[in-house]
Amino acid sequence: MIENPSARRAAELRARSKAFAIRIVRLFRSLPRTEEARLIGKQVLRSGTSMAANYRAVCRSRSTAEFVSRMGIVIEESDETVFWLELLVDTGIIRKEKMDPLLQEADELLRIFSASRHTARSGARNQSTNHKS
């Protein structure tokens, strides 16, 4: 049986986004017990785990339009996660050196999700143009 490369990439990205969510949970657990750290921590916990959960929904999309729409939610959650992680550093709650690997992964995932949506949109436009000819 020949494995579908796009299905393999989706499974790898599903696992990668879940691993990222687990790292976010661990980050939340390690935050100082100050009010501002917990408030920002809850925001990053929500968006970082939501990103992974919503990507799973993307993988169950039944059409290109549904894929593009759901991927938009994943991109929003990913971008929000990057914001909250940066805020943890910019406010001095977490040292930049400690946060860099997690921020790098968040940024890479955001770029991958954005590129995937762009590719799906381009493919959908090309198909509709080809059908009109």
FIZAGU-173022 format. One line per 10 residues: number of its first residue (from 1); their letters; for each residue x, y, z of C-alpha. Coordinates in nm, 4 decimals. Example, Ala and Ser with C-alpha at 12.3 -4.5 7.8 and 13.67 -1.06 7.14 Angstrom:
2
1) AS) 1.2300/-0.4500/0.7800 | 1.3670/-0.1060/0.7140
% end
This chain:
133
1) MIENPSARRA) 0.0000/0.0000/0.0000 | 0.1337/0.3443/-0.0984 | 0.1165/0.6034/0.1777 | -0.0421/0.9374/0.0930 | 0.2284/1.2045/0.1496 | -0.0231/1.4748/0.2447 | -0.1870/1.2422/0.4988 | 0.1559/1.1671/0.6449 | 0.2381/1.5398/0.6673 | -0.0989/1.6088/0.8332
11) AELRARSKAF) -0.0367/1.3327/1.0882 | 0.3105/1.4722/1.1612 | 0.1685/1.8227/1.2040 | -0.1093/1.6889/1.4272 | 0.1537/1.5269/1.6493 | 0.3721/1.8377/1.6424 | 0.0854/2.0692/1.7384 | -0.0164/1.8334/2.0198 | 0.3418/1.8245/2.1489 | 0.3381/2.2040/2.1392
21) AIRIVRLFRS) 0.0160/2.2097/2.3443 | 0.1781/1.9818/2.6018 | 0.4731/2.2222/2.6246 | 0.2269/2.5074/2.6794 | 0.0625/2.3168/2.9667 | 0.4044/2.2572/3.1224 | 0.4911/2.6254/3.0806 | 0.1682/2.7238/3.2557 | 0.2472/2.4926/3.5471 | 0.5926/2.6519/3.5859
31) LPRTEEARLI) 0.4773/3.0142/3.5930 | 0.5197/3.2206/3.9069 | 0.2110/3.2371/4.1266 | 0.1662/3.6106/4.0716 | -0.1660/3.7470/3.9521 | -0.0311/3.8831/3.6228 | 0.1613/3.5626/3.5427 | -0.1484/3.3507/3.6051 | -0.3697/3.5836/3.3995 | -0.1374/3.5824/3.0982
41) GKQVLRSGTS) -0.0676/3.2132/3.1577 | -0.4365/3.1279/3.1319 | -0.4553/3.3144/2.8013 | -0.1566/3.1304/2.6526 | -0.2903/2.8020/2.7917 | -0.6232/2.8571/2.6197 | -0.4865/2.9700/2.2828 | -0.1946/2.7232/2.2692 | -0.4092/2.4200/2.3408 | -0.6939/2.5471/2.1219
51) MAANYRAVCR) -0.4563/2.5717/1.8279 | -0.3792/2.2002/1.8486 | -0.7424/2.1005/1.9008 | -0.8574/2.3118/1.6089 | -0.5874/2.1684/1.3829 | -0.7364/1.8241/1.4502 | -1.0673/1.9637/1.3233 | -0.8893/2.0930/1.0117 | -0.7782/1.7367/0.9386 | -1.1430/1.6293/0.9272
61) SRSTAEFVSR) -1.2449/1.8966/0.6754 | -1.4773/1.7687/0.4055 | -1.4066/2.0395/0.1486 | -1.1435/2.2948/0.0561 | -1.3705/2.5769/0.1746 | -1.4128/2.4075/0.5127 | -1.0372/2.3468/0.5322 | -0.9595/2.7133/0.4591 | -1.2174/2.8331/0.7113 | -1.1020/2.6030/0.9905
71) MGIVIEESDE) -0.7374/2.6778/0.9154 | -0.8183/3.0451/0.9649 | -0.9172/2.9656/1.3241 | -0.5928/2.7725/1.3772 | -0.3931/3.0668/1.2423 | -0.5741/3.3100/1.4732 | -0.5070/3.0897/1.7764 | -0.1426/3.0431/1.6730 | -0.0880/3.4157/1.6302 | -0.2550/3.4849/1.9651
81) TVFWLELLVD) -0.0296/3.2261/2.1293 | 0.2787/3.3992/1.9892 | 0.1475/3.7281/2.1318 | 0.0975/3.5882/2.4840 | 0.4378/3.4159/2.4806 | 0.6026/3.7418/2.3756 | 0.4120/3.9243/2.6498 | 0.5457/3.6829/2.9116 | 0.8974/3.7786/2.7994 | 0.8326/4.1505/2.7476
91) TGIIRKEKMD) 0.6887/4.1873/3.0982 | 0.9843/4.0078/3.2532 | 0.7778/3.7165/3.3826 | 0.9945/3.4691/3.1900 | 1.3515/3.5154/3.0665 | 1.3866/3.5407/2.6887 | 1.6485/3.2649/2.6792 | 1.4063/3.0226/2.8432 | 1.1221/3.1167/2.6084 | 1.3140/3.1237/2.2779
101) PLLQEADELL) 1.2691/2.7543/2.1838 | 0.8939/2.7673/2.2510 | 0.8560/3.0975/2.0662 | 1.0492/2.9561/1.7713 | 0.8195/2.6535/1.7542 | 0.5095/2.8745/1.7831 | 0.6349/3.0934/1.4989 | 0.7211/2.7929/1.2804 | 0.3765/2.6408/1.3340 | 0.2125/2.9741/1.2503
111) RIFSASRHTA) 0.4130/2.9936/0.9263 | 0.3272/2.6352/0.8319 | -0.0444/2.6857/0.8984 | -0.0458/3.0128/0.7021 | 0.1347/2.8565/0.4067 | -0.1035/2.5609/0.4101 | -0.4085/2.7872/0.3981 | -0.2499/2.9930/0.1189 | -0.1808/2.6776/-0.0818 | -0.5382/2.5533/-0.0331
121) RSGARNQSTN) -0.6824/2.8899/-0.1366 | -0.4608/2.9043/-0.4458 | -0.5581/2.5525/-0.5439 | -0.9274/2.6304/-0.5013 | -0.8948/2.9454/-0.7162 | -0.7077/2.7541/-0.9862 | -0.9745/2.4824/-0.9921 | -1.2580/2.7329/-1.0240 | -1.0703/2.9149/-1.3028 | -1.0084/2.5867/-1.4876
131) HKS) -1.3760/2.4893/-1.4617 | -1.4883/2.8232/-1.6078 | -1.2682/2.7855/-1.9181
% end
